[in-house]
Amino acid sequence: ILLNILYLYLPYNIYRLYGTRYDLHKQIYTHPCVHQIEYMLYDAMILVDNEMKISSKVYDPEEFIKLNDNIINNILYNTSTSEKMIKAKEIINNIYKRKLYKMIINLLISKENIQLINKKLFVDDILKEEDLIITYIFLNYNMGKYDPVNNVYFYNKNKKDENSNYISFNIKRDKISRLLPIEFEETYLRIYCK
């Protein structure tokens, strides 16, 4: 009886583990504010890359380990008066002032519609193509659109095959709960305006 109870709760807890992973990605790691700041930092570093040689430091381990959060201060307090450095400083100051890129669309879409979205759909006399960032967020339970628990195997220590190997088995969804998700991935279209 104890084993049957364990078999009922353990797979459910594994679903919850994957569900927690999904929740963390949806609510924290891919939160729009996180992405807004990431894109702004990216733009600032691209602007000053030639001057500060940021990307070339990837090839030198001693220089690479110096690439940490101080890079923001290195840009902010850089004495260069180049146009790109001034623009990068402005972007970083805007982050501190919470003047972030604006998210203008956050839309749950089907994966099939991804090819239909094009920057040119949003460009007009005011908005230019370089003013927009179009991104797709794929949130799932870790196996794309597939149920990850189908790849989790359980073993009974009392059941072995003829070679004395433990026999693995899956537990069917209908034996776990009737409230489990039937889809395991969703796609969001996000458009930010600089």
Salt bridges, closest charged atoms under 4 A:
ASP23 OD2 - ARG16 NH2 3.90
GLU38 OE1 - HIS35 NE2 3.89
ASP43 OD2 - LYS194 NZ 3.17
GLU63 OE2 - LYS66 NZ 3.15
GLU90 OE2 - LYS87 NZ 3.85
GLU129 OE1 - LYS120 NZ 3.34
ASP147 OD2 - ARG173 NH1 3.14
GLU185 OE1 - LYS111 NZ 3.15
GLU186 OE2 - LYS26 NZ 3.03
